[in-house]
Structure formats: structure tokens, C-alpha cells
């Protein structure tokens, strides 16, 4: 059974930093990519950043230069370092693991709040 456990969310003042972690267990298949998505109140879930098994990176334009995604393949863990946080970064952040050949798995979400 696949489980994704996220941690690191919280409340931070504008300009501050947070680091999210997502540890995946029960992984017995090939992973295409791991990443982070977010959903703000009243809005659709959107991509924040993804990283492939080979290290390929993809960022939303809104977080480029401020957020950094990284991955520990041996631990099936993905991280999101968030710097220069803004109030508009406030959302529930979800970890996603995308297998190569079937539908992705999602974490339960962690709240990130950037206060002005």
C-alpha cells in the first residue's frame, strides 16, 4: 500500500522560508516523477514543481527563483524549499508521486500560510 506523508507546513511571515518534505512508502514500481501541487481556497489545484527520476525539473512561473524542489531517490522522498514566501503562496500543498504506467498517488496535504 502506497503512503505519502507530508510535513513542514505552517504559518510564516511574508519573505520567510519553509521546507516541505514528502516521504513515500510502499513504492514497488517505477516512478516517473515526484512533485508538489497546491490548492488555494476557491481555486483549482495547480502545479508548483516536479522532478523526474533523472533530475529533470519543472516549475510554475509564479515560484521560479523562489522555490527549489529536490529529491532523494533512495529514500523516495521529495522536498520543496520555499523562500521569499508571499501571501499569495497560501494554499494546501499536496505531494504527488506519478508512476510510469498508472494513475498518480497524492498525499493528504499540508497547509502553508504566508502572512502579510
C-alpha positions in Angstrom: 0.0 0.0 0.0 1.4 3.4 -1.1 1.5 6.1 1.6 2.7 9.7 1.2 3.5 11.5 4.4 4.0 15.3 4.1 5.4 17.6 6.7 6.8 21.1 7.1 3.8 23.3 6.5 3.0 26.2 8.8 2.5 29.9 9.2 5.3 32.2 8.1 5.6 36.0 7.6 6.0 37.3 4.1 9.6 37.0 3.0 10.1 33.9 5.2 11.0 30.4 4.3 9.6 26.9 4.8 10.7 23.4 3.8 8.2 20.8 2.9 9.0 17.1 2.9 7.1 14.1 1.5 8.2 10.6 2.3 6.7 7.8 0.1 6.4 4.3 1.4 5.2 1.1 -0.3 6.8 2.0 -3.6 7.3 -1.2 -5.6 7.1 0.3 -9.1 9.0 2.7 -11.4 8.4 6.4 -10.7 8.1 8.9 -13.5 8.2 11.9 -11.3 7.5 13.3 -7.9 6.3 16.8 -7.2 4.2 19.4 -5.4 0.9 20.9 -6.2 -1.2 23.4 -4.3 -4.8 24.5 -4.0 -5.9 27.8 -2.6 -9.4 28.5 -1.4 -11.8 28.8 -4.3 -9.2 27.9 -6.9 -8.2 24.8 -8.8 -5.2 22.6 -7.8 -2.1 23.8 -9.7 1.4 22.6 -10.3 4.1 24.0 -8.2 7.1 21.9 -9.1 8.0 18.4 -10.3 11.2 16.5 -10.5 11.8 13.4 -12.6 13.8 10.3 -11.7 16.5 11.6 -13.9 16.5 15.0 -12.2 14.5 17.0 -14.8 12.8 20.0 -13.2 9.6 21.8 -13.9 8.4 24.9 -12.0 5.4 27.1 -12.1 6.3 30.6 -13.3 5.0 32.1 -10.1 7.6 30.2 -8.0 10.6 30.3 -10.2 13.6 31.7 -8.4 12.0 31.3 -5.0 11.2 27.6 -4.7 13.5 24.7 -5.1 12.5 21.1 -5.5 14.8 18.2 -4.7 14.6 14.5 -4.3 16.3 11.7 -2.5 15.7 8.7 -4.8 17.0 6.1 -2.4 14.5 7.3 0.2 11.6 8.0 -2.2 11.5 11.5 -0.6 10.9 14.8 -2.2 11.5 18.2 -0.7 10.3 21.7 -1.5 12.4 24.6 -0.2 10.2 27.7 -0.3 11.9 31.1 0.1 10.6 34.6 -0.1 7.1 33.4 0.6 4.3 35.7 -0.3 0.7 35.9 0.9 -0.4 34.5 -2.5 1.5 31.3 -1.8 -1.0 30.5 0.9 -2.6 27.2 0.0 -2.8 23.5 0.9 0.3 21.8 -0.7 0.0 18.3 -1.9 2.7 15.8 -2.7 2.2 13.7 -5.8 4.0 10.5 -6.9 3.5 9.6 -10.6 4.1 6.1 -11.6 5.2 5.4 -15.1 2.2 3.3 -16.1 -0.8 4.2 -14.0 -2.5 7.0 -12.1 -0.7 9.1 -9.6 -0.8 8.9 -5.8 -1.5 12.0 -3.7 -0.6 13.0 -0.1 -3.2 14.3 2.4 -1.9 17.9 2.0 -0.2 20.3 4.4 -1.3 23.9 5.0 1.1 26.7 4.1 0.1 30.3 5.1 2.1 33.3 4.2 1.0 36.3 6.3 1.3 39.9 5.1 
